[in-house]
Amino acid sequence: MAHEEPRQIAPGVYWIDQTPSTQDLATGSEHVRKHGDVIATDNQTAGRGRLDRTWDTPPGTAAAMSIVLRPHVEPQRMSMMTLVVADALVRWFRELDVPAAVKWPNDVLDADGKKLCGILAQWLPETNAVVVGVGTNLRFTGGPRHERAGALADYDVDIAAQEFVIAARRRLLDAVERFIAQSEAKSFEATMSTIGQRVKAIMPDGKNIIGTAVGLGQTGSLLIQGETIEEIFAADIVHLRPA
């Protein structure tokens, strides 16, 4: 079967009916993607997450998209693109009466702690670009459902995958422009449920850091207050329930 090429469905938005990973398509060297270009599908068979995790999106249940961002900012500020995207999505979802919040560093959860959206950023230093992959649960249609997964349809938001992707691109590009003009990490704290929570940070080396998340550092790191303040740049964060 011939290799399917993404087709343009709106300015800057390229759709493919099925693909292992939109992130692989967006980061591949086959095409030079422009700032704001999006590769999207509603049927992803080997999506990529943090720590080399993978997942699939059965047809019609979710929107998987990867957006190419080339903001004119210092390299250390590029690391905040995940937070820029997460913050923009939460603000949009709240306009739709979805009680969403950001769980640092890359998840959007509903008020019950169910995952609505996962985000993965991949920096391509050779082309000075960040490719941000976003997987959003739109609805669940039969079959087993993970107990920690939520969807926009749970809050009476009925939106088709292509419509979602086109609208999300516009929101994300507007958010990037605001970030370029004023890149204060503190501005992301307003949409983040992690701040003020007692948390456990599971570090890449297996070490656990437990304390209260008290804010964000200048480049979007998480500040955890225990006996001292620890600055966390990469970790799996667990929100601990009150004793």
C-alpha positions as CSV (number, residue, x, y, z in Angstrom):
1,M,0.0,0.0,0.0
2,A,1.3,3.4,-0.9
3,H,2.5,5.7,1.9
4,E,-0.2,8.2,2.7
5,E,0.8,11.8,2.8
6,P,-0.9,14.3,5.1
7,R,-3.4,16.4,3.3
8,Q,-4.1,20.1,4.1
9,I,-7.5,20.7,5.6
10,A,-7.0,24.3,6.8
11,P,-4.1,26.9,6.7
12,G,-1.2,25.2,8.4
13,V,-3.1,22.0,9.3
14,Y,-2.2,18.7,7.7
15,W,-4.4,15.7,8.3
16,I,-3.6,12.0,8.0
17,D,-6.3,9.3,8.5
18,Q,-4.0,7.0,10.4
19,T,-0.4,7.1,11.5
20,P,1.8,5.5,14.1
21,S,2.9,8.9,15.4
22,T,2.1,12.5,14.4
23,Q,5.3,13.4,16.3
24,D,7.4,11.3,14.0
25,L,5.8,12.9,11.0
26,A,6.4,16.4,12.3
27,T,10.0,15.8,13.4
28,G,11.1,13.8,10.3
29,S,13.6,15.3,7.9
30,E,11.4,14.4,4.9
31,H,9.7,17.9,5.0
32,V,10.8,21.2,6.5
33,R,7.9,22.3,8.6
34,K,7.2,25.9,9.1
35,H,6.3,27.6,12.4
36,G,2.7,26.8,13.2
37,D,2.4,23.8,10.9
38,V,0.3,21.0,12.5
39,I,0.2,17.3,11.7
40,A,-2.9,15.6,13.1
41,T,-5.0,12.5,13.1
42,D,-7.8,10.9,15.0
43,N,-6.3,7.4,14.7
44,Q,-2.8,7.2,16.1
45,T,-1.4,3.7,16.6
46,A,1.9,4.3,18.4
47,G,1.8,7.7,20.0
48,R,4.8,8.8,22.0
49,G,4.9,10.0,25.6
50,R,7.3,10.8,28.3
51,L,9.9,8.1,29.3
52,D,9.3,6.3,26.0
53,R,5.7,5.4,26.8
54,T,3.4,4.7,23.9
55,W,-0.4,4.8,23.5
56,D,-2.9,4.5,20.7
57,T,-6.0,6.6,19.9
58,P,-8.9,4.5,18.5
59,P,-10.6,6.2,15.6
60,G,-12.9,9.0,16.6
61,T,-12.1,9.0,20.3
62,A,-9.3,11.5,20.5
63,A,-7.4,14.2,18.5
64,A,-3.6,13.7,18.2
65,M,-1.6,16.6,16.9
66,S,1.9,17.8,16.7
67,I,2.6,21.5,16.2
68,V,6.0,22.9,15.0
69,L,7.0,26.0,16.9
70,R,10.0,28.2,16.0
71,P,9.6,31.2,18.5
72,H,12.4,33.7,18.5
73,V,13.4,33.2,22.1
74,E,16.6,32.1,24.0
75,P,17.2,28.3,24.1
76,Q,16.5,28.2,27.9
77,R,13.0,29.6,27.2
78,M,12.2,27.0,24.6
79,S,11.9,24.5,27.5
80,M,8.7,26.3,28.6
81,M,6.8,25.5,25.4
82,T,5.1,22.5,27.2
83,L,3.7,24.9,29.8
84,V,2.7,27.5,27.2
85,V,0.6,24.8,25.4
86,A,-0.8,23.3,28.6
87,D,-1.8,26.7,29.9
88,A,-3.5,27.8,26.6
89,L,-5.5,24.6,26.4
90,V,-6.7,24.9,30.0
91,R,-7.8,28.5,29.5
92,W,-9.7,27.3,26.4
93,F,-11.3,24.4,28.1
94,R,-12.4,26.6,31.0
95,E,-14.2,28.8,28.5
96,L,-16.1,25.7,27.4
97,D,-17.0,25.1,31.1
98,V,-14.6,22.2,31.4
99,P,-13.0,22.3,34.9
100,A,-9.4,21.7,33.7
101,A,-6.0,22.4,35.2
102,V,-2.4,21.7,34.5
103,K,-0.6,18.9,36.4
104,W,3.1,19.8,36.1
105,P,4.8,19.4,33.7
106,N,2.7,18.0,30.9
107,D,-0.8,16.8,31.7
108,V,-4.2,18.5,31.6
109,L,-6.6,17.0,34.2
110,D,-10.2,17.6,35.0
111,A,-11.5,18.4,38.5
112,D,-11.6,14.7,39.4
113,G,-7.9,14.3,38.4
114,K,-8.8,12.4,35.2
115,K,-6.5,13.0,32.3
116,L,-8.0,15.0,29.5
117,C,-4.9,15.8,27.6
118,G,-1.2,14.7,27.5
119,I,1.6,16.9,26.1
120,L,5.1,16.1,24.9
121,A,7.7,18.6,23.7
122,Q,10.7,17.6,21.6
123,W,13.4,20.1,20.9
124,L,15.2,20.0,17.5
125,P,18.3,22.1,18.2
126,E,19.6,21.7,14.6
127,T,16.6,23.6,13.3
128,N,15.9,25.7,16.4
129,A,12.4,24.3,16.7
130,V,10.2,22.7,19.3
131,V,7.6,20.1,18.2
132,V,4.8,19.8,20.7
133,G,2.7,16.7,20.6
134,V,-0.8,17.0,22.1
135,G,-3.2,14.1,22.6
136,T,-6.7,15.1,23.7
137,N,-9.6,12.8,24.7
138,L,-12.7,13.9,22.9
139,R,-15.2,11.1,23.7
140,F,-15.3,7.5,24.7
141,T,-17.4,5.2,22.6
142,G,-18.0,1.7,24.1
143,G,-15.4,-0.7,25.2
144,P,-13.3,-0.5,28.4
145,R,-12.4,3.0,29.7
146,H,-9.4,3.7,31.9
147,E,-10.6,4.9,35.3
148,R,-8.1,7.8,35.2
149,A,-9.1,9.1,31.8
150,G,-11.5,11.9,31.1
151,A,-12.9,13.4,27.9
152,L,-14.3,16.7,26.7
153,A,-17.6,15.0,26.0
154,D,-18.0,14.2,29.7
155,Y,-18.7,18.0,30.0
156,D,-21.0,18.2,27.0
157,V,-18.3,19.5,24.7
158,D,-19.1,17.8,21.4
159,I,-16.3,18.6,18.9
160,A,-15.0,16.7,16.0
161,A,-11.3,15.9,15.8
162,Q,-10.6,18.1,12.8
163,E,-12.5,21.0,14.2
164,F,-10.7,20.6,17.5
165,V,-7.2,20.6,15.8
166,I,-8.0,23.7,13.7
167,A,-9.2,25.7,16.8
168,A,-6.4,24.4,19.0
169,R,-3.7,25.6,16.5
170,R,-5.1,29.1,16.6
171,R,-5.2,29.1,20.4
172,L,-1.7,27.8,20.7
173,L,-0.1,30.2,18.2
174,D,-1.8,33.1,20.0
175,A,-0.4,31.8,23.3
176,V,3.1,31.5,21.8
177,E,3.0,35.1,20.6
178,R,2.0,36.3,24.1
179,F,4.8,34.2,25.6
180,I,7.4,35.8,23.2
181,A,6.2,39.3,24.4
182,Q,6.1,38.4,28.1
183,S,7.7,35.2,29.2
184,E,7.1,35.0,32.9
185,A,6.8,31.5,34.2
186,K,4.8,32.8,37.1
187,S,1.9,33.5,34.7
188,F,1.4,29.7,34.3
189,E,0.7,29.1,38.0
190,A,-2.9,30.4,37.7
191,T,-3.9,27.3,35.7
192,M,-1.8,24.8,37.5
193,S,-3.4,22.4,40.1
194,T,0.1,21.2,41.2
195,I,0.9,24.5,43.0
196,G,-0.1,24.3,46.6
197,Q,-0.3,20.5,46.5
198,R,1.7,18.1,48.6
199,V,3.5,16.1,46.0
200,K,6.0,13.3,45.4
201,A,8.6,13.9,42.6
202,I,9.9,10.6,41.2
203,M,13.3,11.6,39.8
204,P,14.9,10.0,36.7
205,D,17.5,8.4,39.0
206,G,14.7,6.8,41.1
207,K,15.0,9.2,44.0
208,N,11.8,10.6,45.5
209,I,11.4,14.1,46.7
210,I,8.3,14.8,48.9
211,G,7.1,18.3,49.8
212,T,4.7,21.0,48.9
213,A,4.8,22.5,45.4
214,V,5.2,26.2,46.1
215,G,5.7,27.7,42.6
216,L,7.6,27.7,39.3
217,G,11.2,28.7,38.7
218,Q,12.3,31.1,36.0
219,T,12.4,28.5,33.2
220,G,9.3,26.6,34.3
221,S,10.9,24.2,36.8
222,L,8.9,23.1,39.8
223,L,9.8,24.4,43.3
224,I,9.1,21.9,46.1
225,Q,9.3,22.9,49.7
226,G,10.5,20.3,52.1
227,E,13.3,20.8,54.6
228,T,14.7,23.0,51.9
229,I,13.4,24.2,48.5
230,E,14.2,21.8,45.7
231,E,14.1,22.9,42.1
232,I,12.8,20.1,39.9
233,F,13.5,20.2,36.1
234,A,12.3,16.7,35.2
235,A,10.3,14.2,37.2
236,D,7.0,12.3,37.4
237,I,4.8,14.1,39.8
238,V,2.3,12.4,42.1
239,H,-0.3,14.6,43.8
240,L,-0.5,13.2,47.4
241,R,-3.8,13.1,49.1
242,P,-4.1,14.8,52.4
243,A,-3.5,12.5,55.4
